[in-house]
Amino acid sequence: MLKVVNRLKPASKTLVFAACLAAAGACTPIFKNHGYVPPAEDLAEIKVGVDTRESVEETIGAPSSSGVVRDSGFYYVRSRVRHYGPKRPEVVSRELVAISFDSRGVVRNIERFGLEDGNVITLDRRITESTIQSQGFLRQVLGNIGNFNPANIPGASN
């Protein structure tokens, strides 16, 4: 192997070295961070039973999302995703801070969850079946010629 490398011209050696370097760089994982979770020091400033929605937003900022049922809580979510070459992206870590409020808007509870606390939910892709899959566009247009009824046009008077 070394004899083959020694016979190459200096420009070819540089090109082979650059190709090897590019191949090694393509195998390096790329990490992407999404979202925001307040640090523990900021969460320690929030007092359960004392602080309100407004004081929580002042202390740690606006949430990533909030509860849909009468603004039941604030949710701060942070995810770290690893992209590694041609493989599917993988969630390496996920952290969620949930701050719940009572009916008066006062902090009721502060909880912290990690990726290990969650459940994997598979999304079900439901597809509506269609009866026109085997028909082309022209056949669909020509097939409707005899089915036209002027009385079904909106705004038409009898």
ZITAMO-V393309 format. One line per field, one symbol per residue. burial: + if it has 9 or more other ideal C-beta (glycine too) atoms within 8 Angstrom, else -. Layout:
# ZITAMO-V393309
burial = ???
This chain:
# ZITAMO-V393309
burial = ----+--+----+--+--------------+---+-++---++--+-+--+++-+++-++--+--++----++++++++++++-------+--++++++++----++--+--++-------------------------+------------------
